[in-house]
């Protein structure tokens, strides 16, 4: 068994870089592919409004609860389903108290979620807030 060790010295400052060309793809393989890939991924995600194109996770805050949580809107198909899930998430289903779901749109305005269609809501929501609506009779 023969062991070969190669050592190359460079007069340039910085790390020694070896590049190889993959002939079938024509891509250069070497340093820094991981760094380049991360930059491309970050820029691609930033174009989508700060979140990935298929991500529908939004932050949720409930009035009277100090913890903010995240919820995936892809799991819901209606405002009612979302509201029920949020109440269960925060475990705050108080007797005779109604809740309304408020959302922050792209412009930063807080609006009531049920005032718009589900499709418009999904496209413009950035943050959610669950507020007490008052005493129900």
Steps between C-alpha positions, in 0.01 A plus 500: 500500500642831395406829662547821307501842657499816297587842634473815298627839602361822368643848511149646503339578835188302588400136478627268232214442258470213257226510240383222274264531207223245477499433126142377466344799682760763424490620862810580698524299820702640785500772760251666594190314374325490838537871557374581149204265546403665831511847345281391211248341736490810720442733204233272356314498833527878538320551167202314644435768762740359756359150501540203271257471210319196640515609864183628660619516860395822673545630854191497721437701818198467726371782715597435862764237416866598515629233260498536122470182295518401134233320301500351150207642302526217245328275754178704481242562230273756670490780755293286741751214491784746567319670790419167667858384461637824650273478803608138554867596448491755781264285712287802584148392413327711771126459551276759332791691348527544125826547315578672173802438282684815394778496242774738397521541124800589283443873560507452879128561558307286749173370351239245599571171324139411419450826307691361200484172312728217610711527183560875546575442866763234423673725244525806722540373859829574679402461868193390700343619823213336689292757692208466736180606329299549819240309696268276299144448615 
